[in-house]
Amino acid sequence: MKRNITLITIFLFNFSSFSQILNKSIDEVDFIHVMKELNYMDEFNSTLKLIKSESKETSEENPIEAFKKKYTEPENTELYKNLETAKYNNKHYGDLNKSAQRSLKTIDLTLKICQAGNGNCDYIKNSFNRKVSENNDYASKTIYWGKKAGTYRKEYNNYVNKWNNELKKAKEKNKNWSKHTLYPLSERAQNSISKLENIYYNYKNADINNRDKLKNKNVFSEKIKWLSLEEAINLQVDKPKKILIYLDFKNNVSKLIKQNLSNNDAINYLNKKYYSVNFITTLNSKKEKKIKYRDQVLTFYEFANSFGINSFPHLIFLDEKSNFIAPIGGNINLQDFELYLKFIANDDFKEIKSKDDFKNYKSNFKSAFSSN
């Protein structure tokens, strides 16, 4: 069980090195190397994906990350800017207020001198009243911005205090967070983990000359550019090519997978002439993937039945506008596989009018694919 948890941890945590979490008997680099060497990377990645999906539903969110989402630096910065603006405006209007007071004293002195000389002092009185009005306006603004500064200061202090308190709580909780992230996995996930571990140890314990026998033969060649059907159809808009769809059950050991899709010449031809799509299903229909075609979302069986297919493996050929051309049974030898690939890609099928025509075409066909 200890080794099982190490694989779970690989996917859930972004450690810089697997060595911190793998069992001491497993070297991190060597483990990945063995998975690649034995062609089990698809199983390895699907197992980690399964573990993540199961754990995600029951794991708590990292409290530090949750805290950061709730209290962000931009909000803190905005409050600080508001505070500084209010303090500046308060100081600005305070200076104007002092300036108005000095003006009033000057005007008051001028008025007294005017009155002492028995002159007409109305214009001075008007100037005095105007300055009094301005001074009151400046004073009210000073009070306004003073209150604003006080309000922002209070909000800012409350925010900082709350930030520090919440951060302290999050850090404390984070110490034990990892204990709450791993929950019991399904039997399916446990079996997948055990399988990968057994594969690794069997490889390490096997004689060097016999290790090739442990390789997973039931894999797609990584050289084939596999796409989803939707991706393939979208690519046809700018670069028209025919589409080859491969339909099969997961873990079905067929000649097509072993020989044809792993053949270098076939791979090169497929990548050049076709958009390749694989649609693989399991016997568990509740969790099987669906495929979108002609504005319909179909299950594996619905998609296959729409082309009259009820046995697997099978190939489906679509033209450059994703229209159906023909289905071909999948368990065929390499020479027939090559024949059908070229027969469809070169539009030779359009010249065939009868069974005899096809028979003649097949008898004259010269294979160019060499077995690996």
C-alpha angles and dihedrals in degrees: 000000000000092000090046091058091051091063090048090052092051091066100037100049131051099223117168091228134029088214089082093062110023121096110270090245091060121072109212097222092042093051093056090043091055092049090053094042092053095042094244099125092107090055091043093052094043090051092052090047090052092049091050094050092050095044095044092066094055105030124101120236116256101266093219091055091044089051092051091052091053098043114035131184094235090061090050091049093049092054091050092050091051090051094051092046092052092048091050094049091048091053092044095055092041089060091049089050091056090048090053091051091054090049091052092053091050093048092046091054091047090051092053091050090049093049091048089057093051091237132143103278100172095111089053091050090051090051090049092051091047091053091048089054091048091048092053089049092051090047093052090049090049090054091046095052091041089058090045091053090049092049094048091045090053092046091047093049091047090049094049092047092049090046092053093046093049092045090052091051092047092050091050092049092045090066091071098027096106090059089064099047101071117069130173109288128219121271088250092058093045091051091050091051092048090049093055093047092049090049090053095048093043089054093049092048096045125098111263092240092054099047094094088064089064093060118119106246093182097081138107115246109257088221093072112092099230117194137177114256091247091053091048093051091049091051090053090069095070100021113028114211133148120261126233115199120195116204121191148130118267112261092014106149104216136160090242093063096039099046115010105041092042094050112111095217091048091048093051092047093048093050091048101043106024146040102233122217127181120196110187125177139187128223088253101089093185092070102031120126123251131222130214117224130157093354090306128113107216137182120234093264094043090051093047094045091051086067094042093256120144103152130067149261096036139161125219122196121205126186128236090282093047093255117148116263108168146318121237126196109248103222097082132128123258095259093054090044090055091046094054093044092055095035089060100033094053093044090240088139089071090067095053112100102163145015089262090056091055092044090055091046091052095047091052095045115114116205118225100176114104121208113251 
